[in-house]
Amino acid sequence: MRGMIRALLFLIILAAVSLIGFLLLHRGPRESDVWAAITGLLAVITAIIAAFPALRVVELQEDSLRPRPTPYFDVSSRYSLLQLRVKNIGPSVAYDMRLRWKSRPSDHMGNAITALDEIPVLLPGESVSTLVGISVETVRKYATLRFEGEIEFRDENRKRMRQYFVCTTQEHGKRLVYDEELPKTLYELQKIPGQLERIKEALSTAAEGGGERGA
């Protein structure tokens, strides 16, 4: 649509310039009505040229409001897990998303990852993910791999859009995965209920054994 508008404006400019040349060649520069017509055509050309910056501002405003569903490899949200995540980083809702890969990544079992190929809707800031594998092992596996593709989606006006994307773990190869110890701490805290249950079972067993000896 944007290309059509720009092409139409260029055609109007070209037609105006051609008409000016036609008037000068066939009517001559001495006719007063010729110069009146040329003045009007030059005003049209000037107005169109002045409209291009305003058109660009409108395009930038539209871009800032559009949804932006973005696939990427997530290594930090879950401790020791690598996920493929699609997150809408734009300010509006994205609908009917479809991922099309040039080369498709596979999970730790060697199966092609297809769980996120179709996503009905993502609110602003919302995301969905699927497991790829243990982060350290998979990051090493994908250290030199680059996965490209295109995601198609619709905005709130049902306008169909396309967006190119790249998924890679290369940026994690030589830096810390986590900026703090909180993910590991939370992971270790999840083990406490199981440890408490084992302690409870051991105490119950010990109590039963003591009761039997007393009898």
N, C-alpha and C positions, 0 to 999 in steps of 0.2 A: 504493500500500500504506500509506504513512504517513497519507494522507488518510483512508483507511478506518479505521485504528486510532483516529485523533482523533475521527472521526465516531461511532464505536462508544462511546468514552468519554463523549462529550457526550450520546449517547442514554441511557446508563446513568444519568448525572447527572439528565437530564430525567425519566427514569422514576422515580428515587428521590424527586425533588421532587414529582412528581405523586402518588406513593403516600403521601407524607407529608400532602399536602393532602387526599387521599381519606380517610385515617384520621381526620384532625381533623374533617372535615365529617360523616362517616357514623358514626363510633364515638364521637367526642367526646373532649375533652381530659381527662376525669375517669377514664377507664379506665386502669388501671395497665399492662395489656399493650400499650396504644396507645403509651405513652411508651417502653416497652422496644423496641417495633418502630421508633419514630422515632429512638431513640438508635442502634440498629443501622444504620438508613439514613443517618443523619448521619455515622457512622463510615465508611460506604462512600463517601459523597460526599467526605469529607476525604481518604481514601486516594487517590481518583482525582485530586483536585486536586493532591495532593502528587506524583503520578506524572508530571505534565506536565513539570516541570523535568528529571526523570530521563530521560524520553522524548526531550527536546530534546538532552540530553547524548549519548544513544545515536545520534541522527541526525547530530550534529556529528562523532562518531567515525566513523560510516559514510562521511560525506562526505570526511573527511580520508584515507580509505583507498581511495577509488574512483579508477579511471583518469580522466584528463582529456585526451583528445586535442583539441588546440587548433590550428585553422588561423590563419595569419597571414602577412603579407608580410615576407620576410626580405631586408633590403638590405645586410647587413654580413658575412654568412658568406663570400660570394665577391666578389672585387673587381670593381666595375663591373657586377654582375649583380643583378637583382631576381628573387627566387624566391618561389613560393608554397609554404609549408612547413606540414606538419601534425606537431606534436610532442606526445607524451604526457608532460605535465608532472605527472601523478599518480604515486603510488607502486605501482600495480599494473598488470597487463597489460590492454590494450584489444583487443577482437576485433571483427571484422566491421563495420568503420567505413564509413559511407555519408554523403557530403556532399550536402546538398540546398540549392541556392542560390536566393535570391529574385531576384537579378540576378547573372549569371555573368560573371566577368572574362575578358578575352581576352589572348592573348600579343602579342608585337611583330609577329607576322605577321597579326594580326587573327583568329586561330582561337580558338574557345572552349576554355578550359582544362578538360579532363575527366580528366586523368591521375590525379588524386587522388580521384576520385569514390568509389572503392571500395578500401579498404585492409584486407587480411586480419588483420594483427596488428601491434601496436606495443608493445614492451617499455617499462618505465619509463625516461624520458629519451631514448628513441629517436625519430627523426624521419625523414620522407621529404619530398622536395621535387621541384618541377618548375620549369623556366625560364619566366619571364614576359617578361623583356627586359633591355636595358641599363638599369641602375638610374637614372641621371640622367634619361634621356629618359622612362622609364616612370613614375618618381616625379612628374615634371612632368605627365604625361598623367593620372595618377590622383590628382593633388593635391587635387581637390575631390570625388573619388568615394568612395563607401562601399558595400562589399559585405557583405550580411548573409545569414545562412543558419542551418541547423540540422545538427548532426552526430549521427547515430544510431550506437550501438555497444553491445557487450555486455561485462560484466565477467567475472571468473573463474568466477562462479557462473552464467554464461549469462543473467544478468538484463539485459533490454533497457533502455537509457537514452537520453536525448536531452539535447542541450546547445546552447544558442544561441551564435552567434559573430558577430563583426564583423571584417572585414579592411579596413584602410585604410592609406594612406601619409601621411595628414595630419600625423601626429606627426613625420615626417621633413622636412617642408617648410621649417622654419626652424631646423634644428639640424645639427650635423656628423653625417655618416653613420658615420664611423669615429672612435673615440676615440684611435687611435694610427696610426702609419705602417706597421705590420707587414703588413697585408693588401696594400698597394701594393708594399712591398718584396718580399714573396713572389711577387707577380705578376710583377715585373720580373726576379726571379731565374730564373723559368721560361724566360725568353728566352735565357739564357746558353748552353744546349746548341746552340740554333740558330745563335747568333753564332759559337760555336767551330767548328761544322761549316762555316760559310761561310769562316772564316779558314783552316781546313784545306784546303778546296778551292782557295782563292786561292794558298796556299803551294804546293800540288801543281801548279797551273797554272804558277806562276812557275818552279818547279824544272824542269818539263818544257820550258818555253821556254828556260831557260838551257842545258839539255842539248843542245837542238837547235842553238843558236847555237855551242856549243863544238864540235859535230861539224862 
